[in-house]
């Protein structure tokens, strides 16, 4: 249809053009149309052309054009615009005499050889680079005729080169049949490759072009480097060669976009007039891309001025030749030095399988290597850099040490000690000295540092200006942060060069008082904190010994070495050591993220705020534990959780807590981890939260209708199937108040259905007081049914929940089928209703597991803070097993996506109906 519309537009343009001789116009149009129909290589665009012509000939407005060349221009614009093909042109050439050149294969041998000599140039350049220029692609028949001469005089001279520059910049003529011949020399003999599909319109045939199984002489193959040069003059068969080699990923194309020629174009006379129409009579479709080089041309991989093509090709070959060597060098360095020995085999295997064909520069190679390495194992320390982008960060394993004189001079700004208000010690040092220096200055440090801060309540260690120093000093400095009698494992270092792992522990022979392991330590950092300063901050975090406040550190300490990659300007930085904390985690560099992120200049003030907050944490944790033991439904679990919280406090696991929000998050995680109960939850709230246990508001008569519409959606589906959707469980008193109207507008529509679907997929819960009432409708009046038992945390007060002896309206009874639809958000009272009906085998549950919420949770304020604890305060026991309901939610009988649960229920009902109908 689209083709018909385009052609109709074309014909309208043509038929609105009228010559002085009115009888001439229809014949011209009909002849042009006939030529297009019989010769144009996109016949699908000409559907309905004959009918459109007949209609268009008799169209209204007539444009009078007496000049035939002007007419040809108008016709050209119309044809090209209608069919969107710039190759279609109409010309008026009354004296044109078509000249058909003789077929090349019919020429004498001497003329053929002279033609070849004029259109082919070759050379073996430096570094064994072959250069082959072809200005005309000869057809396969001509190639077969000249086969031995071409092989001996041309191909043999370049076939043994290690790389080739194939120059098609000046190739303006040729035959498509020669394309497989050329492409085959740059491919392997097996497998044969489908390289092009040619459709020719006049014979209406389609021919697939494949690489050739047999060739005279040896192939160049697909492994040696091949660079194809093109220009805007490159056209026809040469474009086909370039396009195919590019999309077979066999060659890199260098130059400028080619001409965008055609497979075959013919100039055909329009009837007996002096008008000619040029028509593409064949077209190419590449099997890889599904597209063609025709009209649009071939886009180069690298765009350069064609005059610079050879120089660019040579430099590109040099880069390409260095790739394998560079990859081997990278692999060798990784194999020898990489600190993660278990990752080496998979990294090397991945590099060996990586395709580097798209790489056309050293920058590309670095980017590709980095991408491939990180895709296997994310380690930011392992990276390839160009010489311009590299630095010496991480190359030295140990920075220069501080001199004794600078460290001992307390007036030097590199060292500062002060006792702040609130009995807070403040210690700043801007460089970590070597162990030798520390040993030499032990007495001075004891006198000037550790004795003055010994009796402070908290200590601020300022590393905002610390640019590093000796890693070996860390065990000594850290030993002062723990009890003198402890033998704490601080960290380990694995050295890949020596293949040894060294463990570092606190030292027992330090001189001077230790600060101990209980008092608060606050480490200040900035973007300038580097190397050993970063390690100290990282360790204080991982050892749970301090709170880090400030900016993310520089990430300069990589424990790496940098190696050049020979014959390139690339370098590889590789971690040769792994810094391992006491949990077995390796620090991969990238900077230490503080517990409290603030600007460096605000770090001291923020540290004071956190110190004040930390003073309240022990009391808050104690209060949380007391509330748990008082209210949680399982007393022995509550006692265990309370003890665990205090243990984690002593171990320093709450030092990373910096405000109420982070305390609530940490405490929630600890409660849930120890108890296995995800219903335990701590949250912070500036205003007192509303509780669901508050007395519900009884609606006025005017509000009843709105409430029913909000709570329930009811429908009777085909097959007399009732459908009831409820998105909230309302309180018993509210349901009793709206009962008469509810029975009238909702229940009476459902009670006489043959089966019922209750949709609780969007019901997150509500009041549990109405559950007995709702359940009662689905059981017989006598005997009363035991639904579940509610017990408080002491298990002394247990209440059996039963069905009610009387309800308003008619019961649904205990025999008709029920289906309950659930989702992952079905919770609280809705979940309790579902679980009850499942336990008592009264309903089939379809959908997703429910949320696992508590039937009854209390909300309790922790001390006088803005923290609140949500604690399940009553256990629910199954009426069948007598065991407490699981906290993991209700598993459906039939699992289904929530969105599809209704469809599944209807299919099950239909299947049961069909089975019953057939009497099976």
MOFEN-V224623 format. One record per backbone hydrogen bond with DSSP energy under -1.0 kcal/mol. CO is the residue of the C=O (numbers start at 0). NH is the residue of the N-H. Records with the same first field share a line. If there is no record, write none. Layout:
# MOFEN-V224623
CO = NH  NH
This chain:
# MOFEN-V224623
0 = 4
1 = 5
2 = 6
3 = 7
4 = 8
5 = 9
6 = 10
7 = 11
8 = 12
9 = 13
10 = 14
11 = 15
13 = 16
15 = 62
17 = 64
19 = 21
20 = 23
23 = 27
24 = 28
25 = 29
26 = 30
27 = 31
28 = 32
29 = 33
30 = 34
31 = 35
32 = 36
33 = 37
34 = 38
35 = 39
41 = 44
42 = 45
45 = 48
47 = 51
48 = 52
49 = 53
50 = 54
51 = 55
52 = 56
55 = 58
62 = 17
66 = 70
67 = 71
68 = 72
69 = 73
70 = 74
71 = 75
72 = 76
73 = 77
74 = 78
75 = 79
76 = 80
77 = 81
78 = 82
79 = 83
84 = 87
88 = 277
90 = 275
92 = 95
102 = 105
103 = 106
107 = 111
108 = 112
109 = 113
110 = 114
111 = 115
112 = 116
113 = 117
114 = 118
115 = 119
118 = 134
120 = 132
122 = 130
127 = 161
128 = 124
129 = 164
130 = 122
131 = 166
132 = 120
134 = 171
136 = 174
138 = 142
139 = 143
140 = 144
141 = 145
145 = 149
146 = 150
147 = 151
148 = 152
149 = 153  154
150 = 155
154 = 157  158
157 = 160
162 = 129
163 = 226
164 = 131
165 = 228
166 = 133
167 = 170
170 = 234
172 = 136
174 = 177
175 = 178
177 = 181
178 = 182
179 = 183
182 = 185
183 = 186
184 = 219  220
192 = 210
195 = 208
196 = 284
197 = 206
198 = 282
199 = 204
204 = 199
206 = 197
208 = 194  195
224 = 163
225 = 251
226 = 165
227 = 253
228 = 167
229 = 255
230 = 233
233 = 258
234 = 237
235 = 239
236 = 240
237 = 241
238 = 242
239 = 243
240 = 244
241 = 245
242 = 246
243 = 247
244 = 249  250
245 = 248
251 = 227
252 = 300  301
253 = 229
254 = 303
260 = 294
263 = 280  281
265 = 278
267 = 276
268 = 270
269 = 272
273 = 92
274 = 269
275 = 90
276 = 267
277 = 88
278 = 265
279 = 40
280 = 200
282 = 198
285 = 289
290 = 285
292 = 296
293 = 295
297 = 257
301 = 254
304 = 307
305 = 308
307 = 311
308 = 312
309 = 313
310 = 314
311 = 315
312 = 316
313 = 317
314 = 318
315 = 319
316 = 320
317 = 321
321 = 325
322 = 326
323 = 327
324 = 328
325 = 329
326 = 330
327 = 331
328 = 332
329 = 333
330 = 334
331 = 335
332 = 336
333 = 337
338 = 340
339 = 342
342 = 346
343 = 347
344 = 348
345 = 349
346 = 350
347 = 351
348 = 352
355 = 358
360 = 364
361 = 365
362 = 366
363 = 367
364 = 368
365 = 369
366 = 370
367 = 371
368 = 372
369 = 373
370 = 374
372 = 376
378 = 381
382 = 572
384 = 570
391 = 394
402 = 406
403 = 407
404 = 408
407 = 409
408 = 411
411 = 414
413 = 429
415 = 427
417 = 425
419 = 423
422 = 456
423 = 419
424 = 459
425 = 417
426 = 461
427 = 415
429 = 466
431 = 469
433 = 437
434 = 438
435 = 439
436 = 440
438 = 441
440 = 444
441 = 445
442 = 446
443 = 447
444 = 448  449
445 = 450
448 = 452
452 = 455
457 = 424
458 = 521
459 = 426
460 = 523
461 = 428
462 = 465
465 = 529
467 = 431
468 = 398
469 = 472
470 = 473
472 = 476
473 = 477
474 = 478
477 = 480
478 = 481
479 = 514
482 = 485
487 = 505
490 = 503
491 = 579
492 = 501
493 = 577
494 = 498  499
499 = 494
501 = 492
503 = 489  490
519 = 458
520 = 546
521 = 460
522 = 548
523 = 462
524 = 550
525 = 528
528 = 553
529 = 532
530 = 534
531 = 535
532 = 536
533 = 537
534 = 538
535 = 539
536 = 540
537 = 541
538 = 542
539 = 544  545
540 = 543
546 = 522
547 = 594  595
548 = 524
549 = 597
555 = 557
558 = 575  576
560 = 573
562 = 571
564 = 567
568 = 386
569 = 564
570 = 384
571 = 562
572 = 382
573 = 560
574 = 338
575 = 495
577 = 493
578 = 586
579 = 491
580 = 583
584 = 580
591 = 552
595 = 549
598 = 601
599 = 602
601 = 605
602 = 606
603 = 607
604 = 608
605 = 609
606 = 610
607 = 611
608 = 612
609 = 613
610 = 614
612 = 615
615 = 619
616 = 620
617 = 621
618 = 622
619 = 623
620 = 624
621 = 625
622 = 626
623 = 627
624 = 628
625 = 629
626 = 630
627 = 631
633 = 637
634 = 638
635 = 639
636 = 640
637 = 641
638 = 642
639 = 643
640 = 644
641 = 645
642 = 646
643 = 647
644 = 648
645 = 649
646 = 650
647 = 652
648 = 651
651 = 654
658 = 662
659 = 663
660 = 664
661 = 665
662 = 666
663 = 667
664 = 668
665 = 669
666 = 670
667 = 671
668 = 672
669 = 673
670 = 674
671 = 675
676 = 679
680 = 869
682 = 867
690 = 693
699 = 702  703
702 = 706
703 = 707
704 = 708
705 = 709
706 = 710
707 = 711
710 = 726
712 = 724
714 = 722
716 = 720
719 = 753
720 = 716
721 = 756
722 = 714
723 = 758
724 = 712
728 = 766
730 = 734
731 = 735
732 = 736
733 = 737
737 = 741
738 = 742
739 = 743
740 = 744
741 = 745  746
742 = 747
746 = 749  750
749 = 752
754 = 721
755 = 818
756 = 723
757 = 820
758 = 725
759 = 762
762 = 826
764 = 728
767 = 770
769 = 773
770 = 774
771 = 775
774 = 777
775 = 778
776 = 811  812
784 = 802
787 = 800
788 = 876
789 = 798
790 = 874
791 = 794
796 = 791
798 = 789
800 = 786  787
816 = 755
817 = 843
818 = 757
819 = 845
820 = 759
821 = 847
822 = 825
825 = 850
826 = 829
827 = 831
828 = 832
829 = 833
830 = 834
831 = 835
832 = 836
833 = 837
834 = 838
835 = 839
836 = 841  842
837 = 840
843 = 819
844 = 892  893
845 = 821
846 = 895
855 = 872
857 = 870
859 = 868
861 = 864
865 = 684
866 = 861
867 = 682
868 = 859
869 = 680
870 = 857
871 = 632
874 = 790
875 = 884
876 = 788
877 = 881
882 = 877
889 = 849
893 = 846
896 = 899
897 = 900
899 = 903
900 = 904
901 = 905
902 = 906
903 = 907
904 = 908
905 = 909
906 = 910
907 = 911
908 = 912
909 = 913
910 = 914
911 = 915
912 = 916
913 = 917
914 = 919
